[in-house]
Amino acid sequence: MLEILKPGGLLVVEDGDLTSAGSSPASSLHWFADLFGRLGPTHGVDYALANHLYHLVKAAGFLDSDIEIHQPAVARGEDRFLLKWSVEEAGPHIKRILALYSACQICKNMMQWKRP
């Protein structure tokens, strides 16, 4: 990427940390965060990559780098389902998920995120 970026150009790199989700009062978001923290290592995915992103960009040769951190809070709308969609996307790996949690725990937490 460094070689194709124009001088003075701007490169935006973004990633979310799915292991840090939570809510107040506590909800199934905490369960989803724990799930991603456990599921990632079982198939070589780092769902907390965002924590290392700035250093990865610097290590790639982007020496004049800057960082902005955004901590979104989504109470309404479709975007609040991001973690639920991520679990559904992990569906093919359900056997690995079941090894980490009981089917009852999974169903209970998924039901809390049903669309109105």
LUMVO-364075 format. One record per atom (N, C-alpha, C): residue number from 1; residue in three letters; chain; x, y, z. Coordinates in Angstrom, 3 decimals, decimal comma, padded with zeros to 6 digits. Example, Ala and Ser with C-alpha at 12.3 -4.5 7.8 and 13.67 -1.06 7.14 Angstrom:
<sites>
[site 1 'ALA' 'A' [013,190 -005,690 007,800]],
[site 1 'ALA' 'A' [012,300 -004,500 007,800]],
[site 1 'ALA' 'A' [013,200 -003,300 007,800]],
[site 2 'SER' 'A' [012,850 -002,250 007,080]],
[site 2 'SER' 'A' [013,670 -001,060 007,140]],
[site 2 'SER' 'A' [012,900 000,030 007,870]],
</sites>
This chain:
<sites>
[site 1 'MET' 'A' [000,814 -001,188 000,000]],
[site 1 'MET' 'A' [000,000 000,000 000,000]],
[site 1 'MET' 'A' [000,862 001,258 000,000]],
[site 2 'LEU' 'A' [001,938 001,212 000,738]],
[site 2 'LEU' 'A' [002,814 002,382 000,837]],
[site 2 'LEU' 'A' [003,334 002,799 -000,535]],
[site 3 'GLU' 'A' [003,658 001,829 -001,374]],
[site 3 'GLU' 'A' [004,223 002,136 -002,684]],
[site 3 'GLU' 'A' [003,205 002,776 -003,623]],
[site 4 'ILE' 'A' [001,941 002,481 -003,486]],
[site 4 'ILE' 'A' [000,943 003,020 -004,411]],
[site 4 'ILE' 'A' [000,243 004,276 -003,888]],
[site 5 'LEU' 'A' [000,488 004,638 -002,633]],
[site 5 'LEU' 'A' [-000,109 005,847 -002,075]],
[site 5 'LEU' 'A' [000,613 007,073 -002,628]],
[site 6 'LYS' 'A' [-000,139 008,034 -003,149]],
[site 6 'LYS' 'A' [000,451 009,257 -003,691]],
[site 6 'LYS' 'A' [001,111 010,052 -002,572]],
[site 7 'PRO' 'A' [002,161 010,790 -002,881]],
[site 7 'PRO' 'A' [002,785 011,645 -001,862]],
[site 7 'PRO' 'A' [001,740 012,584 -001,248]],
[site 8 'GLY' 'A' [001,707 012,634 000,054]],
[site 8 'GLY' 'A' [000,715 013,462 000,744]],
[site 8 'GLY' 'A' [-000,667 012,836 000,781]],
[site 9 'GLY' 'A' [-000,790 011,599 000,261]],
[site 9 'GLY' 'A' [-002,079 010,918 000,223]],
[site 9 'GLY' 'A' [-002,529 010,482 001,608]],
[site 10 'LEU' 'A' [-003,749 010,054 001,681]],
[site 10 'LEU' 'A' [-004,354 009,655 002,943]],
[site 10 'LEU' 'A' [-004,796 008,202 002,864]],
[site 11 'LEU' 'A' [-004,389 007,424 003,822]],
[site 11 'LEU' 'A' [-004,802 006,033 003,928]],
[site 11 'LEU' 'A' [-005,596 005,891 005,220]],
[site 12 'VAL' 'A' [-006,804 005,375 005,125]],
[site 12 'VAL' 'A' [-007,641 005,161 006,295]],
[site 12 'VAL' 'A' [-007,719 003,663 006,538]],
[site 13 'VAL' 'A' [-007,395 003,254 007,751]],
[site 13 'VAL' 'A' [-007,440 001,850 008,143]],
[site 13 'VAL' 'A' [-008,353 001,760 009,352]],
[site 14 'GLU' 'A' [-009,304 000,832 009,289]],
[site 14 'GLU' 'A' [-010,293 000,752 010,355]],
[site 14 'GLU' 'A' [-010,579 -000,701 010,691]],
[site 15 'ASP' 'A' [-010,764 -000,966 011,958]],
[site 15 'ASP' 'A' [-011,165 -002,297 012,393]],
[site 15 'ASP' 'A' [-011,847 -002,159 013,742]],
[site 16 'GLY' 'A' [-012,752 -003,045 014,035]],
[site 16 'GLY' 'A' [-013,458 -003,015 015,310]],
[site 16 'GLY' 'A' [-012,985 -004,117 016,234]],
[site 17 'ASP' 'A' [-013,047 -003,858 017,515]],
[site 17 'ASP' 'A' [-012,688 -004,860 018,527]],
[site 17 'ASP' 'A' [-013,964 -005,505 019,034]],
[site 18 'LEU' 'A' [-014,292 -006,673 018,485]],
[site 18 'LEU' 'A' [-015,524 -007,358 018,874]],
[site 18 'LEU' 'A' [-015,444 -007,961 020,273]],
[site 19 'THR' 'A' [-014,253 -008,009 020,845]],
[site 19 'THR' 'A' [-014,114 -008,606 022,182]],
[site 19 'THR' 'A' [-014,372 -007,597 023,301]],
[site 20 'SER' 'A' [-014,582 -006,337 022,963]],
[site 20 'SER' 'A' [-014,756 -005,325 024,006]],
[site 20 'SER' 'A' [-016,184 -004,805 024,105]],
[site 21 'ALA' 'A' [-017,121 -005,429 023,422]],
[site 21 'ALA' 'A' [-018,506 -004,952 023,455]],
[site 21 'ALA' 'A' [-019,098 -005,131 024,846]],
[site 22 'GLY' 'A' [-019,976 -004,238 025,178]],
[site 22 'GLY' 'A' [-020,648 -004,333 026,465]],
[site 22 'GLY' 'A' [-021,777 -003,331 026,533]],
[site 23 'SER' 'A' [-022,491 -003,338 027,627]],
[site 23 'SER' 'A' [-023,590 -002,397 027,798]],
[site 23 'SER' 'A' [-023,828 -002,166 029,283]],
[site 24 'SER' 'A' [-024,547 -001,114 029,550]],
[site 24 'SER' 'A' [-024,951 -000,811 030,918]],
[site 24 'SER' 'A' [-026,427 -000,456 030,873]],
[site 25 'PRO' 'A' [-027,299 -001,228 031,494]],
[site 25 'PRO' 'A' [-026,986 -002,397 032,313]],
[site 25 'PRO' 'A' [-026,479 -003,564 031,459]],
[site 26 'ALA' 'A' [-025,894 -004,530 032,122]],
[site 26 'ALA' 'A' [-025,326 -005,697 031,442]],
[site 26 'ALA' 'A' [-026,380 -006,391 030,588]],
[site 27 'SER' 'A' [-025,928 -006,892 029,437]],
[site 27 'SER' 'A' [-026,824 -007,607 028,521]],
[site 27 'SER' 'A' [-026,034 -008,712 027,840]],
[site 28 'SER' 'A' [-026,648 -009,317 026,833]],
[site 28 'SER' 'A' [-025,968 -010,382 026,101]],
[site 28 'SER' 'A' [-024,775 -009,856 025,299]],
[site 29 'LEU' 'A' [-024,596 -008,541 025,198]],
[site 29 'LEU' 'A' [-023,404 -008,011 024,527]],
[site 29 'LEU' 'A' [-022,138 -008,538 025,193]],
[site 30 'HIS' 'A' [-022,163 -008,679 026,504]],
[site 30 'HIS' 'A' [-020,996 -009,202 027,219]],
[site 30 'HIS' 'A' [-020,723 -010,644 026,791]],
[site 31 'TRP' 'A' [-021,785 -011,417 026,593]],
[site 31 'TRP' 'A' [-021,640 -012,802 026,142]],
[site 31 'TRP' 'A' [-021,024 -012,834 024,747]],
[site 32 'PHE' 'A' [-021,509 -011,964 023,847]],
[site 32 'PHE' 'A' [-020,965 -011,922 022,495]],
[site 32 'PHE' 'A' [-019,478 -011,570 022,520]],
[site 33 'ALA' 'A' [-019,100 -010,598 023,338]],
[site 33 'ALA' 'A' [-017,689 -010,202 023,428]],
[site 33 'ALA' 'A' [-016,840 -011,376 023,903]],
[site 34 'ASP' 'A' [-017,320 -012,084 024,905]],
[site 34 'ASP' 'A' [-016,597 -013,254 025,403]],
[site 34 'ASP' 'A' [-016,510 -014,338 024,328]],
[site 35 'LEU' 'A' [-017,604 -014,533 023,599]],
[site 35 'LEU' 'A' [-017,624 -015,529 022,523]],
[site 35 'LEU' 'A' [-016,538 -015,233 021,494]],
[site 36 'PHE' 'A' [-016,451 -013,977 021,041]],
[site 36 'PHE' 'A' [-015,442 -013,647 020,035]],
[site 36 'PHE' 'A' [-014,033 -013,785 020,578]],
[site 37 'GLY' 'A' [-013,845 -013,474 021,858]],
[site 37 'GLY' 'A' [-012,540 -013,664 022,470]],
[site 37 'GLY' 'A' [-012,117 -015,120 022,500]],
[site 38 'ARG' 'A' [-013,086 -016,017 022,649]],
[site 38 'ARG' 'A' [-012,789 -017,457 022,683]],
[site 38 'ARG' 'A' [-012,771 -018,089 021,289]],
[site 39 'LEU' 'A' [-013,652 -017,617 020,413]],
[site 39 'LEU' 'A' [-013,799 -018,227 019,091]],
[site 39 'LEU' 'A' [-012,628 -017,891 018,169]],
[site 40 'GLY' 'A' [-012,149 -016,669 018,230]],
[site 40 'GLY' 'A' [-011,072 -016,233 017,338]],
[site 40 'GLY' 'A' [-009,875 -017,162 017,302]],
[site 41 'PRO' 'A' [-009,278 -017,465 018,453]],
[site 41 'PRO' 'A' [-008,090 -018,325 018,449]],
[site 41 'PRO' 'A' [-008,343 -019,736 017,911]],
[site 42 'THR' 'A' [-009,597 -020,201 017,946]],
[site 42 'THR' 'A' [-009,868 -021,556 017,466]],
[site 42 'THR' 'A' [-009,791 -021,667 015,952]],
[site 43 'HIS' 'A' [-009,902 -020,522 015,244]],
[site 43 'HIS' 'A' [-009,719 -020,593 013,793]],
[site 43 'HIS' 'A' [-008,881 -019,441 013,243]],
[site 44 'GLY' 'A' [-007,895 -019,020 014,046]],
[site 44 'GLY' 'A' [-006,867 -018,105 013,568]],
[site 44 'GLY' 'A' [-007,316 -016,688 013,258]],
[site 45 'VAL' 'A' [-008,302 -016,195 013,985]],
[site 45 'VAL' 'A' [-008,804 -014,842 013,761]],
[site 45 'VAL' 'A' [-008,567 -014,022 015,027]],
[site 46 'ASP' 'A' [-008,135 -012,783 014,847]],
[site 46 'ASP' 'A' [-007,940 -011,883 015,984]],
[site 46 'ASP' 'A' [-009,050 -010,844 015,974]],
[site 47 'TYR' 'A' [-010,101 -011,089 016,759]],
[site 47 'TYR' 'A' [-011,223 -010,153 016,806]],
[site 47 'TYR' 'A' [-010,887 -008,907 017,614]],
[site 48 'ALA' 'A' [-009,698 -008,823 018,168]],
[site 48 'ALA' 'A' [-009,239 -007,639 018,894]],
[site 48 'ALA' 'A' [-008,099 -006,955 018,134]],
[site 49 'LEU' 'A' [-007,996 -007,208 016,842]],
[site 49 'LEU' 'A' [-006,933 -006,641 016,017]],
[site 49 'LEU' 'A' [-006,883 -005,119 016,115]],
[site 50 'ALA' 'A' [-008,025 -004,500 016,311]],
[site 50 'ALA' 'A' [-008,077 -003,044 016,390]],
[site 50 'ALA' 'A' [-007,122 -002,505 017,453]],
[site 51 'ASN' 'A' [-006,885 -003,273 018,500]],
[site 51 'ASN' 'A' [-005,981 -002,838 019,565]],
[site 51 'ASN' 'A' [-004,532 -002,717 019,082]],
[site 52 'HIS' 'A' [-004,193 -003,373 017,993]],
[site 52 'HIS' 'A' [-002,821 -003,398 017,489]],
[site 52 'HIS' 'A' [-002,675 -002,667 016,149]],
[site 53 'LEU' 'A' [-003,769 -002,135 015,641]],
[site 53 'LEU' 'A' [-003,789 -001,601 014,280]],
[site 53 'LEU' 'A' [-002,788 -000,466 014,065]],
[site 54 'TYR' 'A' [-002,708 000,473 014,982]],
[site 54 'TYR' 'A' [-001,788 001,593 014,825]],
[site 54 'TYR' 'A' [-000,352 001,093 014,690]],
[site 55 'HIS' 'A' [000,040 000,157 015,535]],
[site 55 'HIS' 'A' [001,409 -000,367 015,499]],
[site 55 'HIS' 'A' [001,656 -001,188 014,232]],
[site 56 'LEU' 'A' [000,647 -001,876 013,740]],
[site 56 'LEU' 'A' [000,783 -002,619 012,482]],
[site 56 'LEU' 'A' [001,007 -001,663 011,310]],
[site 57 'VAL' 'A' [000,289 -000,555 011,309]],
[site 57 'VAL' 'A' [000,446 000,442 010,237]],
[site 57 'VAL' 'A' [001,851 001,040 010,299]],
[site 58 'LYS' 'A' [002,320 001,374 011,497]],
[site 58 'LYS' 'A' [003,679 001,916 011,646]],
[site 58 'LYS' 'A' [004,718 000,887 011,181]],
[site 59 'ALA' 'A' [004,527 -000,366 011,553]],
[site 59 'ALA' 'A' [005,467 -001,425 011,177]],
[site 59 'ALA' 'A' [005,482 -001,661 009,665]],
[site 60 'ALA' 'A' [004,385 -001,312 008,986]],
[site 60 'ALA' 'A' [004,315 -001,472 007,529]],
[site 60 'ALA' 'A' [005,036 -000,336 006,802]],
[site 61 'GLY' 'A' [005,610 000,603 007,554]],
[site 61 'GLY' 'A' [006,392 001,654 006,924]],
[site 61 'GLY' 'A' [005,728 003,014 006,873]],
[site 62 'PHE' 'A' [004,528 003,127 007,394]],
[site 62 'PHE' 'A' [003,837 004,412 007,422]],
[site 62 'PHE' 'A' [004,290 005,165 008,672]],
[site 63 'LEU' 'A' [005,428 005,847 008,547]],
[site 63 'LEU' 'A' [006,063 006,461 009,712]],
[site 63 'LEU' 'A' [005,361 007,731 010,176]],
[site 64 'ASP' 'A' [004,750 008,457 009,268]],
[site 64 'ASP' 'A' [004,041 009,686 009,620]],
[site 64 'ASP' 'A' [002,570 009,363 009,840]],
[site 65 'SER' 'A' [002,294 008,547 010,837]],
[site 65 'SER' 'A' [000,939 008,059 011,085]],
[site 65 'SER' 'A' [000,287 008,829 012,232]],
[site 66 'ASP' 'A' [-001,014 008,857 012,213]],
[site 66 'ASP' 'A' [-001,795 009,460 013,276]],
[site 66 'ASP' 'A' [-002,899 008,465 013,638]],
[site 67 'ILE' 'A' [-003,535 008,682 014,758]],
[site 67 'ILE' 'A' [-004,556 007,740 015,192]],
[site 67 'ILE' 'A' [-005,746 008,484 015,776]],
[site 68 'GLU' 'A' [-006,927 007,998 015,473]],
[site 68 'GLU' 'A' [-008,167 008,453 016,098]],
[site 68 'GLU' 'A' [-008,894 007,207 016,565]],
[site 69 'ILE' 'A' [-009,416 007,260 017,756]],
[site 69 'ILE' 'A' [-010,146 006,124 018,304]],
[site 69 'ILE' 'A' [-011,605 006,524 018,456]],
[site 70 'HIS' 'A' [-012,474 005,690 017,938]],
[site 70 'HIS' 'A' [-013,915 005,919 018,038]],
[site 70 'HIS' 'A' [-014,524 004,766 018,827]],
[site 71 'GLN' 'A' [-015,332 005,081 019,792]],
[site 71 'GLN' 'A' [-016,020 004,067 020,596]],
[site 71 'GLN' 'A' [-017,514 004,245 020,346]],
[site 72 'PRO' 'A' [-018,045 003,568 019,324]],
[site 72 'PRO' 'A' [-019,454 003,786 018,985]],
[site 72 'PRO' 'A' [-020,408 003,209 020,035]],
[site 73 'ALA' 'A' [-021,502 003,903 020,189]],
[site 73 'ALA' 'A' [-022,601 003,424 021,033]],
[site 73 'ALA' 'A' [-023,850 003,450 020,152]],
[site 74 'VAL' 'A' [-024,422 002,299 019,906]],
[site 74 'VAL' 'A' [-025,553 002,199 018,988]],
[site 74 'VAL' 'A' [-026,751 001,619 019,739]],
[site 75 'ALA' 'A' [-027,751 002,462 019,977]],
[site 75 'ALA' 'A' [-028,929 002,026 020,726]],
[site 75 'ALA' 'A' [-030,092 001,636 019,820]],
[site 76 'ARG' 'A' [-030,147 002,224 018,634]],
[site 76 'ARG' 'A' [-031,271 001,961 017,728]],
[site 76 'ARG' 'A' [-030,758 001,717 016,312]],
[site 77 'GLY' 'A' [-031,637 001,183 015,502]],
[site 77 'GLY' 'A' [-031,298 000,998 014,094]],
[site 77 'GLY' 'A' [-030,620 -000,336 013,823]],
[site 78 'GLU' 'A' [-030,416 -000,577 012,568]],
[site 78 'GLU' 'A' [-029,856 -001,858 012,132]],
[site 78 'GLU' 'A' [-028,439 -002,109 012,632]],
[site 79 'ASP' 'A' [-027,628 -001,049 012,772]],
[site 79 'ASP' 'A' [-026,228 -001,238 013,160]],
[site 79 'ASP' 'A' [-026,067 -001,866 014,537]],
[site 80 'ARG' 'A' [-027,095 -001,796 015,371]],
[site 80 'ARG' 'A' [-026,960 -002,383 016,705]],
[site 80 'ARG' 'A' [-026,886 -003,913 016,647]],
[site 81 'PHE' 'A' [-027,125 -004,491 015,494]],
[site 81 'PHE' 'A' [-027,088 -005,950 015,339]],
[site 81 'PHE' 'A' [-025,729 -006,468 014,866]],
[site 82 'LEU' 'A' [-024,698 -005,634 014,839]],
[site 82 'LEU' 'A' [-023,391 -006,037 014,315]],
[site 82 'LEU' 'A' [-022,880 -007,324 014,951]],
[site 83 'LEU' 'A' [-022,918 -007,430 016,268]],
[site 83 'LEU' 'A' [-022,400 -008,642 016,918]],
[site 83 'LEU' 'A' [-023,261 -009,856 016,604]],
[site 84 'LYS' 'A' [-024,565 -009,677 016,591]],
[site 84 'LYS' 'A' [-025,458 -010,790 016,251]],
[site 84 'LYS' 'A' [-025,176 -011,278 014,837]],
[site 85 'TRP' 'A' [-025,001 -010,367 013,903]],
[site 85 'TRP' 'A' [-024,692 -010,752 012,518]],
[site 85 'TRP' 'A' [-023,364 -011,495 012,459]],
[site 86 'SER' 'A' [-022,419 -011,062 013,266]],
[site 86 'SER' 'A' [-021,112 -011,712 013,269]],
[site 86 'SER' 'A' [-021,217 -013,144 013,775]],
[site 87 'VAL' 'A' [-022,068 -013,371 014,791]],
[site 87 'VAL' 'A' [-022,275 -014,736 015,284]],
[site 87 'VAL' 'A' [-022,949 -015,574 014,205]],
[site 88 'GLU' 'A' [-023,950 -015,009 013,529]],
[site 88 'GLU' 'A' [-024,631 -015,737 012,453]],
[site 88 'GLU' 'A' [-023,652 -016,075 011,330]],
[site 89 'GLU' 'A' [-022,756 -015,163 011,024]],
[site 89 'GLU' 'A' [-021,746 -015,399 009,989]],
[site 89 'GLU' 'A' [-020,811 -016,532 010,389]],
[site 90 'ALA' 'A' [-020,602 -016,674 011,693]],
[site 90 'ALA' 'A' [-019,737 -017,742 012,200]],
[site 90 'ALA' 'A' [-020,462 -019,085 012,206]],
[site 91 'GLY' 'A' [-021,699 -019,108 011,747]],
[site 91 'GLY' 'A' [-022,521 -020,312 011,757]],
[site 91 'GLY' 'A' [-021,837 -021,591 011,297]],
[site 92 'PRO' 'A' [-021,044 -021,549 010,204]],
[site 92 'PRO' 'A' [-020,362 -022,767 009,765]],
[site 92 'PRO' 'A' [-019,414 -023,342 010,822]],
[site 93 'HIS' 'A' [-019,054 -022,526 011,791]],
[site 93 'HIS' 'A' [-018,147 -022,979 012,844]],
[site 93 'HIS' 'A' [-018,906 -023,312 014,118]],
[site 94 'ILE' 'A' [-020,200 -023,621 013,987]],
[site 94 'ILE' 'A' [-021,059 -023,811 015,151]],
[site 94 'ILE' 'A' [-020,552 -024,917 016,086]],
[site 95 'LYS' 'A' [-019,899 -025,924 015,547]],
[site 95 'LYS' 'A' [-019,369 -026,979 016,414]],
[site 95 'LYS' 'A' [-018,314 -026,426 017,358]],
[site 96 'ARG' 'A' [-017,502 -025,520 016,862]],
[site 96 'ARG' 'A' [-016,500 -024,888 017,731]],
[site 96 'ARG' 'A' [-017,176 -024,008 018,779]],
[site 97 'ILE' 'A' [-018,236 -023,299 018,357]],
[site 97 'ILE' 'A' [-018,964 -022,452 019,302]],
[site 97 'ILE' 'A' [-019,602 -023,314 020,382]],
[site 98 'LEU' 'A' [-020,196 -024,438 019,972]],
[site 98 'LEU' 'A' [-020,839 -025,326 020,942]],
[site 98 'LEU' 'A' [-019,836 -025,923 021,922]],
[site 99 'ALA' 'A' [-018,592 -026,044 021,484]],
[site 99 'ALA' 'A' [-017,562 -026,543 022,404]],
[site 99 'ALA' 'A' [-017,253 -025,507 023,482]],
[site 100 'LEU' 'A' [-017,546 -024,245 023,202]],
[site 100 'LEU' 'A' [-017,275 -023,171 024,150]],
[site 100 'LEU' 'A' [-018,479 -022,850 025,029]],
[site 101 'TYR' 'A' [-019,675 -023,059 024,504]],
[site 101 'TYR' 'A' [-020,909 -022,718 025,213]],
[site 101 'TYR' 'A' [-021,957 -023,784 024,951]],
[site 102 'SER' 'A' [-022,931 -023,862 025,831]],
[site 102 'SER' 'A' [-024,021 -024,807 025,618]],
[site 102 'SER' 'A' [-024,987 -024,219 024,585]],
[site 103 'ALA' 'A' [-025,745 -025,106 023,934]],
[site 103 'ALA' 'A' [-026,735 -024,665 022,958]],
[site 103 'ALA' 'A' [-027,757 -023,751 023,625]],
[site 104 'CYS' 'A' [-028,084 -024,027 024,870]],
[site 104 'CYS' 'A' [-029,039 -023,211 025,620]],
[site 104 'CYS' 'A' [-028,511 -021,788 025,792]],
[site 105 'GLN' 'A' [-027,235 -021,635 026,132]],
[site 105 'GLN' 'A' [-026,641 -020,304 026,284]],
[site 105 'GLN' 'A' [-026,686 -019,537 024,970]],
[site 106 'ILE' 'A' [-026,374 -020,219 023,888]],
[site 106 'ILE' 'A' [-026,355 -019,576 022,574]],
[site 106 'ILE' 'A' [-027,753 -019,094 022,200]],
[site 107 'CYS' 'A' [-028,759 -019,968 022,323]],
[site 107 'CYS' 'A' [-030,134 -019,602 021,957]],
[site 107 'CYS' 'A' [-030,643 -018,453 022,814]],
[site 108 'LYS' 'A' [-030,397 -018,528 024,102]],
[site 108 'LYS' 'A' [-030,855 -017,479 025,027]],
[site 108 'LYS' 'A' [-030,290 -016,117 024,626]],
[site 109 'ASN' 'A' [-029,015 -016,070 024,328]],
[site 109 'ASN' 'A' [-028,391 -014,800 023,970]],
[site 109 'ASN' 'A' [-028,785 -014,321 022,587]],
[site 110 'MET' 'A' [-028,954 -015,209 021,646]],
[site 110 'MET' 'A' [-029,383 -014,811 020,300]],
[site 110 'MET' 'A' [-030,822 -014,280 020,338]],
[site 111 'MET' 'A' [-031,661 -014,866 021,170]],
[site 111 'MET' 'A' [-033,063 -014,430 021,257]],
[site 111 'MET' 'A' [-033,170 -013,010 021,816]],
[site 112 'GLN' 'A' [-032,247 -012,608 022,654]],
[site 112 'GLN' 'A' [-032,289 -011,260 023,204]],
[site 112 'GLN' 'A' [-032,106 -010,212 022,111]],
[site 113 'TRP' 'A' [-031,564 -010,610 020,982]],
[site 113 'TRP' 'A' [-031,266 -009,670 019,912]],
[site 113 'TRP' 'A' [-032,209 -009,825 018,730]],
[site 114 'LYS' 'A' [-033,396 -010,353 018,965]],
[site 114 'LYS' 'A' [-034,383 -010,451 017,889]],
[site 114 'LYS' 'A' [-034,812 -009,054 017,462]],
[site 115 'ARG' 'A' [-035,078 -008,909 016,209]],
[site 115 'ARG' 'A' [-035,558 -007,613 015,710]],
[site 115 'ARG' 'A' [-037,004 -007,431 016,149]],
[site 116 'PRO' 'A' [-037,365 -006,177 016,471]],
[site 116 'PRO' 'A' [-038,754 -005,892 016,894]],
[site 116 'PRO' 'A' [-039,746 -006,149 015,791]],
</sites>
